[in-house]
Amino acid sequence: MALDKTKVVYQIYPKSFKDTAGNGIGDFQGIIEKIPYLKELGVDMVWLNPFYPSPQRDNGYDISDYTAVNPLFGTMSDFEEMVQVGREHGIDFMLDMVLNHCSTEHEWFQKALAGDPYYQDFFFLRDEPTDWLSKFGGSAWAPFGTTGKYYLHLFDVTQADLNWRNPHVREELFKVVNFWRDKGIKGFRFDVINLIGKDEVLENCPENDGKPAYTDKPIVHDYLHMLNEATFGQAASFITVGEMSATTIENCILYTDPARHELSMAFNFHHLKVDYENGQKWSLKKFDFEELKRLFHTWGKEMSDHDGWSALFWNNHDQPRALNRFVDVQHFRNEGATMLSASIHLSRGTPYIYMGEEIGMVDPDYDSMADYVDVESINAYQMLLEQGKTPEEAFAIIQAKSRDNSRTPMQWDDSANAGFTTGIPWLKAGKSYPEINVENEMQGPIFTFYQKLIALRKELPIIAEGSYRPVYEDSQQVYAFERQLGAEKLLVLNNFYPDPITIDILPEYQNGEVLLSNYEEAQTAAVVTLRPYESLAIIVNKH
């Protein structure tokens, strides 16, 4: 059975969704309480960020026990209840699997440190480090206790990379995946999974901080095939997504080609770097529309032509809110939010909604560095000061780019702390919650538009199954594409700017039916003026 392409996934950052214990941290019972809300929205699956025991050096992506739950979020029976209640409401769960590395507090690493050669081979131990750099800065190698050897950590020094070339490591990790499968989990999101295939001999690689030595290596495809065969591949309806670091279209086609039995779909992040100055995140720059359009068209067309499948998204726990990045949010929040959603939900791929996106949540607009918790942001602020920025300039960059922007508590209502907790939230709520909250927005234009988009994907096979073709590629403010399934065709026009623009409609669509618009009284004609941030979808030969 092939992937169900009508499904839509909703991402929850558990720490920030809903706290029922009053300790300021979201929990499983909070998710259970809000499952009816998610059903109302219409989503099919919920992806949860890691909730396993962890020293929290990297927000839970440093796992010290893969088959337990962190008591902060509740108990295993709370977890099981959540899965059960979800199922009763037609909602399945997708878990985050961090299989490239584990915490140095994990018993495997601790046994290796204690001298057990069996567990030492679970990691990459070398007498001499290579010149590779960690993605969090500094060398990717750290001293392995007092042994004189070094261990590899592509991320934080407390995240030791696992040696997938060792069959015992693979066996242990496959057991982890099956443990959660047996708990009724129906999906997995695999963290930086394209980094698991390190070269057999680790050598210096001065190019791009060493990335070519461990990114998208051919053996990753073999490992994913093994993983598929040993775990989720046994169940036809499973949904799997790989987070692909610095990947290529060619590899994502292979990762997601159904005939290869690797993964259902892949995340790539290129489109969320179009507001980086010279590729640098900690900079202020207007987004580059030409580059955004080029990336969407190139990936859309290539994945369509070669039977690959993409996970489509604007927001996640590592990104500032897309509304603040791509839209004049002061004047056009509703129009901008609905346009952004149409531009991916009507496209080819599985759409992901990040919590709060469906009500148009925005960045928190904090007052000072004291409000930020994210270690990356705190380090970046110091780095910007060292580079000669004034405190005001540095703070403005953090305000725009911090990961905390998306991690603020979910805004449920206008009561204290946005209705997220009765205690003190682990991260301060955004300033917008008195106006922007679920209670206010559920009948509003953004939430109801998301409901429509989700329903259309289920009703019209062309949205789930149709091909992708770029159109109006020369337009300097409209991102447009055409979907086709048999004789049926769908044209989707998205104005990415606050200025109206007049365009000539392709002849075959001039008498088509307006399937969807984020404005009232939308119509089709030979010439159409798209209003600020307007999305217009026109269908012809509708079945």
C-alpha positions in Angstrom: 0.0 0.0 0.0 1.4 3.4 -1.0 1.7 6.5 1.2 -1.6 8.2 1.9 -0.9 11.6 0.3 -4.1 13.1 1.7 -2.7 13.3 5.2 -1.6 16.5 7.0 0.8 16.4 10.0 0.7 18.8 12.9 3.9 19.4 14.9 3.8 19.9 18.7 6.8 21.1 20.7 5.6 19.3 23.9 7.3 21.6 26.3 5.3 24.6 25.0 1.9 23.1 24.1 -0.2 22.8 27.3 0.8 22.4 30.9 -1.6 20.6 33.2 0.8 20.2 36.2 1.3 23.9 36.8 5.1 23.5 36.6 5.4 25.7 33.5 6.2 22.8 31.2 3.8 21.3 28.7 2.9 17.6 29.2 1.1 14.6 27.7 -2.1 15.3 29.7 -2.1 18.8 28.1 -1.9 17.2 24.6 -4.7 14.8 25.6 -6.9 17.8 26.7 -6.3 19.5 23.3 -6.9 16.5 21.0 -10.5 17.6 20.2 -9.0 20.9 19.1 -6.7 19.1 16.7 -9.6 17.1 15.4 -11.5 20.3 14.8 -8.6 21.6 12.7 -8.7 18.3 10.7 -5.1 17.0 11.0 -4.4 13.3 10.7 -1.1 12.9 12.6 0.8 14.7 15.4 4.6 14.8 15.3 6.1 15.3 18.8 9.6 16.6 19.4 11.7 14.4 21.8 10.3 13.7 25.2 12.8 11.1 26.3 15.1 11.3 29.4 17.8 13.7 28.5 20.2 16.2 30.1 18.6 18.8 27.8 21.8 20.1 26.4 20.1 20.2 23.0 16.4 20.5 23.9 16.0 16.7 24.2 17.9 15.8 21.0 20.6 14.5 23.4 18.9 11.3 24.5 20.0 9.3 27.5 17.3 6.6 27.3 15.5 5.8 24.1 12.7 3.7 25.5 11.5 5.8 28.5 9.7 9.2 28.9 11.1 12.2 30.8 9.0 12.5 34.0 8.6 16.3 33.2 6.1 15.3 30.5 4.3 12.6 32.5 4.5 8.8 32.7 4.5 6.0 30.2 0.8 5.4 31.0 0.1 9.1 30.2 1.8 8.5 26.9 -0.2 5.4 26.2 -3.4 7.2 27.1 -2.5 10.0 24.7 -2.0 7.5 21.8 -5.3 5.8 22.6 -7.3 9.1 22.9 -5.6 10.3 19.6 -6.7 7.1 17.9 -10.3 7.5 19.1 -10.3 10.9 17.4 -8.7 9.7 14.2 -5.3 11.1 15.0 -2.0 9.1 15.0 1.3 10.1 16.5 4.7 10.5 14.9 7.8 10.4 17.1 11.2 12.0 16.7 13.9 9.4 16.4 17.4 10.7 17.1 19.5 7.9 15.8 22.7 9.7 14.6 23.9 10.3 18.1 23.1 9.8 21.7 23.8 11.7 24.9 27.2 11.0 26.6 25.0 10.1 29.6 23.5 7.2 27.7 24.6 3.8 29.3 26.2 2.8 26.0 28.6 5.7 26.2 29.1 5.3 29.9 30.1 1.6 29.4 32.4 2.6 26.6 34.1 5.1 28.9 34.4 2.5 31.6 36.5 0.5 29.1 34.1 -2.0 27.6 35.4 -2.7 24.1 32.0 -3.9 22.9 30.4 -0.5 23.6 33.5 1.4 22.5 32.8 0.2 19.0 29.3 1.9 19.2 31.2 5.2 18.7 33.9 6.7 16.6 37.1 6.7 18.7 40.4 7.9 17.1 43.9 8.6 18.3 44.0 11.7 16.2 41.0 14.0 15.5 40.3 15.0 11.9 39.8 18.7 10.9 36.0 18.4 10.9 34.0 21.1 12.6 31.0 20.6 14.9 27.7 22.1 13.6 27.6 23.9 17.0 31.1 25.4 16.5 34.6 24.2 17.4 36.1 20.8 16.6 33.8 17.8 16.0 36.1 15.7 18.3 36.5 15.7 22.1 38.7 13.8 24.5 37.4 10.4 25.3 37.8 10.4 29.1 41.5 10.0 30.0 42.2 7.4 27.4 44.1 9.8 25.1 41.6 9.0 22.3 38.9 11.3 20.9 35.3 10.7 20.1 33.2 12.2 17.3 30.4 14.6 18.0 29.0 16.4 14.9 26.7 18.4 17.3 27.1 19.3 21.0 30.1 17.8 22.8 27.5 15.8 24.9 26.1 14.2 21.7 28.3 11.3 20.6 27.9 10.1 17.1 26.8 6.4 16.8 28.7 4.0 14.5 26.1 2.6 12.1 28.8 0.4 10.5 28.6 -1.7 13.6 25.7 -4.2 13.1 25.2 -4.3 16.9 24.4 -0.5 16.8 21.9 -1.0 14.0 20.3 -3.9 15.9 19.9 -1.8 19.1 18.4 1.2 17.2 16.0 -1.0 15.2 14.8 -2.4 18.6 14.2 1.2 19.7 12.0 1.9 16.7 10.1 -1.3 17.2 9.6 -0.6 20.9 7.6 2.6 20.0 5.9 0.9 17.1 4.5 -1.7 19.5 3.1 1.2 21.6 0.8 2.1 18.6 3.0 4.8 17.0 2.2 5.2 13.2 5.0 7.6 12.1 8.6 8.5 12.7 10.6 11.6 11.9 14.3 10.7 11.7 16.6 13.5 12.9 19.6 14.4 10.6 19.3 10.8 9.3 21.4 11.5 6.2 24.5 11.9 8.4 24.6 8.3 9.6 26.8 7.0 6.8 30.2 8.2 7.7 33.2 7.1 5.5 34.8 3.9 6.5 38.1 5.7 7.1 37.6 9.1 8.6 40.0 11.5 6.9 40.6 15.3 6.9 38.2 17.2 4.8 38.9 20.9 4.8 36.0 21.5 2.4 32.8 23.0 4.0 33.9 22.1 7.6 34.2 18.4 6.7 30.5 18.0 5.6 31.3 16.0 2.4 32.9 13.3 4.5 29.7 12.4 6.2 26.7 13.9 4.4 24.4 11.9 2.0 27.0 9.1 1.5 25.7 6.2 -0.6 25.7 3.8 2.3 23.0 5.9 4.0 20.6 4.4 1.4 21.6 0.9 2.5 21.1 1.7 6.1 17.6 3.2 5.5 16.6 0.2 3.5 17.7 -2.1 6.4 15.9 0.2 8.9 12.7 0.0 6.7 12.9 -3.8 6.4 13.6 -4.4 10.1 10.9 -2.0 11.5 8.2 0.2 10.0 8.3 -1.3 6.5 6.4 -4.3 7.9 3.3 -2.0 8.3 1.9 -0.5 5.1 0.3 2.6 6.5 3.4 4.0 8.2 4.6 7.5 7.5 8.3 8.3 7.8 10.1 11.5 7.2 13.9 12.1 7.1 15.3 15.4 8.3 18.1 15.9 5.7 20.9 18.2 6.6 22.5 20.1 3.6 21.0 17.6 1.2 20.5 17.4 -2.6 17.4 16.9 -4.7 19.1 13.8 -6.3 19.5 12.1 -2.9 16.0 13.1 -1.7 14.5 11.5 -4.9 16.3 8.3 -3.9 15.4 8.5 -0.2 11.7 8.8 -1.0 11.2 6.8 -4.2 8.5 4.2 -3.1 10.2 1.5 -5.1 13.4 1.7 -3.0 11.7 1.1 0.4 13.6 3.8 2.3 11.4 6.6 3.6 8.0 8.2 2.8 9.3 11.7 2.5 12.2 14.1 3.2 12.5 17.6 4.8 15.0 20.0 3.3 15.7 23.5 4.6 17.1 25.4 1.7 14.0 27.7 1.4 14.4 28.9 5.0 17.9 30.3 4.3 16.7 32.9 1.7 16.9 35.7 4.4 20.5 34.8 5.4 23.1 37.4 4.3 25.9 35.4 2.5 24.5 32.2 4.1 24.9 33.5 7.6 21.9 33.0 9.9 22.7 35.8 12.3 22.2 38.7 10.0 19.2 40.9 9.0 18.2 40.8 5.4 14.9 40.9 3.4 14.0 37.5 2.0 15.2 36.9 -1.5 12.0 36.1 -3.4 13.8 35.1 -6.6 15.8 32.5 -4.7 12.7 31.2 -2.8 10.8 30.8 -6.0 13.7 29.1 -7.8 14.1 26.6 -4.9 10.4 25.8 -4.7 10.2 25.3 -8.5 13.3 23.3 -8.8 12.5 20.9 -6.0 8.8 20.8 -6.9 9.5 19.9 -10.5 12.3 17.4 -10.0 10.6 15.6 -7.1 7.4 15.4 -9.3 9.2 14.2 -12.4 11.2 11.5 -10.6 8.6 10.2 -8.1 10.2 11.7 -5.0 8.1 13.1 -2.2 8.7 16.2 0.0 7.5 17.2 3.4 6.4 20.8 3.0 6.6 23.4 5.8 7.2 27.0 6.7 7.6 26.7 10.4 9.2 24.4 13.0 10.8 24.5 16.5 14.1 25.7 15.0 12.8 28.6 12.9 11.5 32.0 13.7 7.8 32.4 12.6 7.4 32.5 8.9 4.9 35.3 9.2 7.5 37.6 10.6 10.0 36.6 7.9 7.9 36.7 4.7 5.0 39.0 5.4 4.2 42.6 6.4 2.7 41.2 9.5 1.7 44.6 10.9 -0.8 45.3 8.1 -1.6 41.9 6.5 -1.3 39.1 9.1 -4.5 37.3 8.0 -3.8 37.6 4.3 -0.1 36.7 4.7 -0.8 33.7 6.9 -3.4 32.3 4.5 -1.3 32.9 1.4 1.7 31.1 3.0 -0.5 28.2 3.9 -2.1 27.9 0.4 1.4 28.1 -1.2 2.3 24.7 0.4 -1.0 23.0 1.1 -2.0 23.1 -2.6 1.4 22.0 -3.7 2.8 18.5 -4.2 4.0 17.0 -0.9 2.8 16.4 2.6 2.1 19.6 4.5 3.2 20.1 8.1 1.6 22.7 10.4 3.6 23.9 13.3 1.6 24.6 16.5 0.2 28.1 16.5 0.7 28.6 12.7 -3.0 27.8 12.2 -4.0 30.8 14.3 -1.4 33.2 12.9 1.0 33.3 15.9 3.9 35.7 15.5 7.4 36.1 17.1 7.2 37.1 20.8 8.7 40.6 20.6 10.8 40.2 23.8 12.3 43.2 25.5 15.7 42.0 26.4 18.2 39.1 26.2 17.0 38.1 29.7 13.8 36.8 28.1 15.7 34.2 25.9 16.5 30.7 27.0 17.9 29.1 23.8 21.6 28.5 24.2 22.2 29.1 20.5 20.7 32.6 20.8 22.7 33.5 23.9 25.9 32.4 22.3 25.1 34.2 19.1 24.4 37.5 21.0 27.9 37.3 22.5 29.4 36.5 19.1 27.7 39.4 17.5 29.0 41.8 20.2 32.5 40.4 19.6 32.1 41.1 15.9 31.6 44.8 16.8 27.8 45.1 16.7 26.2 47.4 19.3 24.0 45.8 21.9 21.0 47.2 20.1 22.1 45.8 16.7 22.9 42.4 18.2 19.5 42.3 20.0 17.6 43.2 16.8 19.2 40.2 15.1 18.4 37.8 18.0 14.8 39.1 18.0 14.5 38.2 14.3 16.4 34.9 14.2 16.1 33.1 17.6 14.8 29.6 17.8 12.8 30.7 20.9 10.6 32.7 18.5 8.7 29.5 17.7 9.1 27.8 21.1 7.0 30.3 23.1 3.9 28.8 24.8 0.9 28.0 22.6 -1.6 30.9 22.9 -4.9 29.3 24.0 -6.7 32.4 25.4 -6.2 35.9 26.8 -5.7 34.8 30.4 -2.3 35.0 32.1 0.5 33.2 30.2 -1.9 32.7 27.3 -3.7 30.0 29.1 -0.7 27.7 28.7 0.0 27.2 32.4 -1.1 28.3 35.9 2.6 28.3 36.9 5.6 30.2 35.6 6.2 29.2 32.0 9.6 27.8 31.1 9.7 30.4 28.4 7.8 33.7 28.5 4.6 33.9 26.3 4.7 36.2 23.3 3.2 39.7 23.7 0.5 39.1 21.1 -1.5 36.6 23.1 -4.3 38.9 24.3 -5.4 39.3 20.7 -3.9 36.2 18.9 -5.2 33.1 20.7 -7.2 30.0 19.9 -10.3 31.3 21.6 -10.3 34.4 19.3 -9.1 32.8 16.2 -11.2 29.6 15.8 -13.9 31.3 13.9 -11.4 33.7 12.2 -10.0 33.8 8.7 -6.8 31.9 9.3 -8.0 28.9 11.2 -11.0 28.4 9.0 -8.8 28.7 5.9 -6.5 25.9 7.2 -9.6 23.7 7.8 -10.6 24.3 4.2 -7.1 23.5 2.8 -7.0 20.2 4.9 -10.5 19.3 3.7 -9.6 20.0 0.0 -6.6 17.7 0.1 -8.9 14.9 1.2 -11.6 15.7 -1.4 -9.7 16.4 -4.5 -7.2 13.8 -5.7 -5.4 16.4 -7.9 -4.1 18.1 -4.7 -2.8 14.9 -3.2 -1.7 13.1 -6.3 -1.3 15.7 -9.1 2.1 16.6 -10.8 3.9 19.9 -10.3 4.8 22.3 -13.0 6.3 25.8 -12.5 4.4 28.7 -14.2 4.9 32.5 -14.3 8.6 31.9 -13.5 9.6 35.4 -14.5 7.1 37.1 -12.2 8.9 39.2 -9.6 6.2 38.9 -7.0 4.0 35.9 -7.8 4.9 32.3 -6.9 2.7 30.1 -9.1 2.5 26.5 -10.1 0.2 24.1 -11.9 -1.0 20.7 -10.7 -2.3 18.1 -13.1 -4.0 14.7 -12.8 -5.4 13.3 -16.0 -7.4 16.0 -17.8 -7.9 18.0 -14.6 -5.7 21.0 -13.9 -5.2 23.4 -11.0 -3.5 26.8 -11.2 -2.3 28.3 -7.9 -1.2 31.9 -7.8 0.4 33.4 -4.7 1.2 37.1 -4.4 4.2 37.3 -2.0 4.0 41.1 -1.6 1.7 43.8 -0.1 1.4 45.5 -3.5 -1.3 44.4 -5.9 -0.2 42.9 -9.2 -2.0 42.4 -12.5 -1.4 39.3 -14.4 -2.6 37.7 -17.6 -4.3 34.4 -16.8 -3.3 31.4 -18.9 -6.0 31.0 -21.6 -7.3 27.6 -20.5 -8.0 29.0 -17.0 -9.8 32.1 -18.0 -13.2 30.5 -17.6 -12.2 28.1 -14.9 -13.8 27.7 -11.4 -12.2 29.5 -8.5 -11.5 26.7 -6.1 -10.1 28.8 -3.3 -9.0 32.3 -2.5 -8.1 34.1 0.7 -10.2 37.1 -0.3 -14.0 37.4 -0.8 -15.3 37.8 -4.3 -12.4 36.3 -6.1 -13.0 35.6 -9.8 -11.2 34.5 -12.9 -10.9 36.4 -16.2 -8.4 37.1 -18.9 -6.6 39.6 -16.7 -6.7 39.4 -12.9 -5.3 41.8 -10.3 -4.0 39.9 -7.2 -4.5 41.9 -4.1 -1.9 42.1 -1.3 -0.8 38.5 -0.3 -3.7 37.1 -2.3 -3.8 33.3 -3.1 -6.0 32.3 -6.0 -6.5 28.7 -7.0 -8.4 28.1 -10.3 -9.4 24.6 -11.4 -10.5 23.3 -14.9 -12.0 20.1 -16.1 -13.0 19.3 -12.5 -14.3 15.8 -12.0 
